[in-house]
Amino acid sequence: MGLAVHSHGYIADDSQKAADEFYGPYAYVMSQLGRERGWSPMNRAQYEMMRAPEGSLVVGSPQQVIDKILWEYELFGITRFLLHISVGTLPHVKVLRAIELLGTVVAPTIKKAVGEGTGQIS
């Protein structure tokens, strides 16, 4: 049996670019959902807290994303990680770049770190 983590997130070539590009679309959607559920609109301070190293969002450079996934691997013993990138109104070309970074940089590094082929994480 395994444990999975499913996180909202986004990967860009550098941390500030990722933070800035994802904030608007993410805040828009979460504020819409929040209004329906009686929550206050999301603000940048909340977002930055959520994307901090121990926060719920996985947003940043490839290395930051790798570090966060490996932290969750150590903390929870996860065997699967799912990244929900297409949250909000993020332009398709940016979603595609995030998927490219996930598949070509992040995933291979994670698999190497935890033992590719061991079934430890997928």
C-alpha positions in Angstrom: 0.0 0.0 0.0 1.2 3.5 -0.7 0.5 7.1 0.2 0.0 9.9 -2.4 0.2 13.6 -2.1 -1.8 15.8 -4.5 -0.8 19.4 -4.6 -1.6 22.5 -6.5 1.5 23.9 -8.0 3.6 25.4 -10.8 7.2 25.2 -12.0 9.0 27.9 -13.9 12.6 28.4 -14.8 13.2 30.5 -11.6 11.4 31.0 -8.3 10.2 34.6 -8.7 8.9 33.9 -12.2 7.0 30.9 -10.9 5.6 32.8 -7.9 4.5 35.8 -10.0 3.0 33.8 -12.9 1.0 31.5 -10.8 -0.3 34.0 -8.2 -2.9 35.8 -10.3 -4.6 32.7 -11.8 -4.5 30.8 -8.5 -5.8 33.7 -6.4 -8.6 34.3 -8.9 -9.8 30.7 -8.7 -9.4 30.4 -5.0 -11.2 33.7 -4.4 -14.1 32.6 -6.6 -14.3 29.3 -4.7 -13.9 31.1 -1.4 -16.8 33.5 -2.2 -19.0 30.5 -2.8 -17.9 29.0 0.5 -17.9 32.2 2.6 -14.1 32.7 2.7 -12.3 36.0 2.2 -10.5 36.6 -1.0 -6.9 35.2 -1.3 -4.1 37.8 -0.9 -0.4 37.7 -1.8 0.7 37.2 1.9 -1.5 34.1 2.2 -0.2 32.8 -1.1 3.4 33.3 -0.1 2.8 31.5 3.2 1.2 28.6 1.2 4.2 28.4 -1.1 6.8 28.5 1.7 8.9 25.3 2.1 6.5 23.8 4.6 3.3 25.2 2.9 0.7 23.4 0.8 1.6 24.8 -2.6 4.4 23.4 -4.7 5.4 26.5 -6.6 8.9 27.5 -7.7 12.0 26.7 -9.6 12.7 23.0 -10.5 15.1 22.8 -7.6 12.5 24.2 -5.1 9.9 21.7 -6.4 12.4 18.9 -6.1 13.3 19.9 -2.5 9.6 20.1 -1.5 8.7 16.8 -3.0 11.7 15.1 -1.3 10.7 16.8 2.0 7.2 15.3 1.7 8.7 12.0 0.7 10.8 12.0 3.9 8.0 13.4 6.1 5.1 11.2 4.9 6.8 8.3 3.1 4.8 9.0 0.0 5.0 6.6 -2.9 3.2 8.9 -5.4 3.1 12.6 -6.1 0.6 14.4 -8.3 1.0 18.0 -9.3 -2.2 19.9 -10.3 -0.8 22.7 -12.5 -3.7 23.9 -14.5 -5.5 25.8 -11.7 -7.1 29.0 -12.9 -6.4 31.1 -16.0 -2.8 30.3 -16.5 -1.9 30.6 -20.2 -1.6 27.2 -21.9 2.0 27.8 -23.1 3.0 28.3 -19.4 1.3 25.1 -18.4 3.1 23.2 -21.1 6.5 24.7 -19.9 5.7 23.6 -16.3 4.9 20.1 -17.5 8.1 20.0 -19.5 10.1 21.0 -16.5 8.3 18.4 -14.4 9.0 15.6 -16.8 12.6 16.5 -17.8 14.1 17.9 -14.6 12.0 17.3 -11.6 10.7 13.7 -12.0 14.1 12.2 -13.1 15.9 13.9 -10.2 13.3 12.7 -7.7 13.4 9.1 -9.0 17.2 9.1 -8.9 17.2 10.5 -5.3 14.7 7.8 -4.0 15.9 4.9 -6.1 14.4 4.7 -9.5 12.9 1.4 -10.3 12.5 0.5 -6.6 8.8 1.4 -6.7 9.4 4.0 -4.0 7.8 6.9 -5.8 6.1 7.4 -9.2 
